[in-house]
Amino acid sequence: MKKTVKVYKLTDTEKQEEESLRYWKSKSIKAKIDAINQLRILYCQSKGLNPDEQRLQRVFKITQLSQG
């Protein structure tokens, strides 16, 4: 992965967001997933967690409320 650094003025947030969106739109799905996985690993390491450990998943169930 080619590393690029761009410098922006703090007040130029719109340009930063446009550049960021353009960058990620140009990447393949695999590159996006790899980047997310790298962030997940870094987060787990910062919290002292094992990134390879099986974790519980949240399960949501949407129900229809009855009338009355």
C-alpha positions in Angstrom: 0.0 0.0 0.0 1.4 3.3 -1.1 1.5 5.8 1.8 0.7 9.5 1.0 0.7 12.4 3.3 -1.2 15.6 2.5 -1.1 18.8 4.5 -4.2 21.0 4.9 -5.0 24.1 6.8 -7.2 23.4 9.9 -9.9 25.6 8.5 -10.1 23.6 5.2 -12.2 20.7 6.4 -14.4 20.5 3.3 -11.4 20.0 1.1 -10.1 17.3 3.5 -13.4 15.5 3.3 -13.6 15.7 -0.5 -10.0 14.3 -0.8 -10.7 11.6 1.7 -13.9 10.5 -0.1 -12.1 10.6 -3.5 -9.3 8.5 -2.0 -11.6 5.8 -0.6 -13.8 5.7 -3.7 -10.7 4.9 -5.8 -9.8 1.9 -3.6 -11.0 -1.6 -4.2 -13.3 -3.4 -1.8 -10.4 -5.6 -0.7 -8.3 -2.6 0.1 -11.1 -1.0 2.1 -11.6 -4.2 4.1 -7.9 -4.6 4.7 -7.8 -1.0 6.0 -10.7 -1.6 8.4 -9.1 -4.8 9.6 -5.8 -3.0 10.3 -7.7 -0.4 12.3 -9.5 -3.1 14.2 -6.2 -4.8 15.1 -4.7 -1.5 16.2 -7.7 -0.8 18.4 -7.6 -4.2 20.0 -3.9 -3.9 20.7 -4.4 -0.4 22.2 -7.1 -1.9 24.6 -5.0 -5.0 25.4 -7.3 -7.4 23.6 -6.4 -10.3 21.4 -7.6 -9.3 17.8 -7.9 -13.0 16.8 -10.1 -14.0 19.7 -13.6 -15.0 18.9 -16.0 -12.4 20.2 -19.7 -12.3 20.8 -21.8 -10.6 18.2 -24.7 -8.4 18.9 -28.1 -9.7 17.8 -31.0 -7.5 17.2 -34.6 -8.5 16.6 -37.2 -6.1 15.3 -40.7 -6.8 16.3 -44.1 -5.3 15.4 -46.0 -3.8 18.4 -49.6 -4.9 18.6 -52.3 -2.2 18.6 -54.1 -2.0 21.9 
